[in-house]
Amino acid sequence: MSAWLRRSSRKLVYDPAHGDRALADGCQDMLMGRWEGARELLAEQPYDDWDRRAHRVRLLADAAAGLRTVDVWHAAEPGSPDAAVLRAETEVMRMFAAARSGTSPAADVLDGAARLCLRASELAPADPQPWGSLIALGRLYPAGHNDMGRWWQELRTRDPYHREGHHQALRYLSARWHGSHGEAQNFAWDTVDYAPPGSPLTVLPLVARAEHYRYRLEHEGRTAIGLTYHWNGERAQWDLRVTLEKWIGARTTEYAQDVPDLNHLAHALVNAGRKEEAGDVFRLLANRATKVPWSYTGDPEQLFTFWRDEALAV
């Protein structure tokens, strides 16, 4: 049996922690009502590894959102920067959970979550995470938030290439929320211009393109004008070339959220008919799949498996 066929027979791996076992254990502790593991996890990592910190805070907050575990920690250690940062992000997660359930939080409730983020920023003045939490929260205000520009500058002052903050800003600017496809795409292209070589931020135009495809499919259907050429037009091909050269070609570091970013790149490559280059990306992924963006074009597991096998056979 050929090597690619042996590889393709392996089961897909869906791991929100993206291989961070300590993070997975911390999330499990949260679900069991224990916050000490989260305290140790956030305290042990280098404080300026903002990429991994953002990933850990968001996943811990997701685990904590339906419980009171982080609230107990915050009450027990009100002066802890880590407890305040995680408490703020957890409250933002709760606001989104309420919105998804059909109960949009009132303005005063959103303001309360924003105050938690601002308090966390005071306790952790160097940390960009509270500002990323605010940028995410801003999406839930019916007309956006007037302080978005300031929040964005505060985040970039602390980490100009903050991966999670850029993705949250892109969502804010999308047609689904408070902007348009053009605004989101221009933001993504501007980000590519200032992102350093080797930065996964160069995948943002592909994320914006996937979101635009999903939006058009929902609102116009599969017969929408120009949808057939969405992935292989001249600009789409240019974005792919830049991403491959500026990120993959210069990639020396594996970032905490490379798995979703690589899935976006693989998805764009196969839809653009560039299977050979997609094969290289699937090898980097090693069967580590994400639902998004594959779910935008059909059954995510079937599509990932089909295109992985096609690409690795080239």
Secondary structure, DSSP 8 states (H G I E B T S, - for coil): --HHHHHHTS--B--TTTT-HHHHHHHHHHHTT--HHHHHHHHHS-TT-HHHHHHHHHHHHHHHTTSSHHHHHHHH-TT-HHHHHHHHHHHHHHHHHHHHTT----HHHHHHHHHHHHHHHHHSTT-SHHHHHHHHHHTTSTT--TTHHHHHHHHHHH-TT-HHHHHHHHHHHSTTTTS-HHHHHHHHHHHHHHS-TT-GGGGHHHHHHHHHHHHHHHHH-TT-TTGGGTTTSHHHHHHHHHHHHHTGGG--S--TTHHHHHHHHHHHHHHTT-HHHHHHHHHHHTTB--STTGGGSS-HHHHHHHHHHHHHT-
